[in-house]
């Protein structure tokens, strides 16, 4: 048995199984969340992204902004956006998965 996933006998179409990240640029999503991943795996991935964003914010808080270059601000904001948006998307899917597991009990 595969750990972290639901049993293979559940039929899910690829469009229902894979949820595109909202941070994906363009019309065709390339980064997807496996909605059949275990809630714990989804929470772990969300925590990793949110922790990285938090660590970056903490670093910025400790820096002196007179040493920073203004061209870096959009790069930092983009990184923070991607990390927090992906983390939020993962949390939403984990919440849905946890709701499903409560229904089946």
Secondary structure by P-SEA (a helix, b strand, c coil): cccccccccccccccccbbbbcccccccccccccccccaaaaaaaaaaaaaaaaaaaaaaaacccccccccaaaaaaaaaaaaaaaaaaaaaaaaaaaaaaaaac
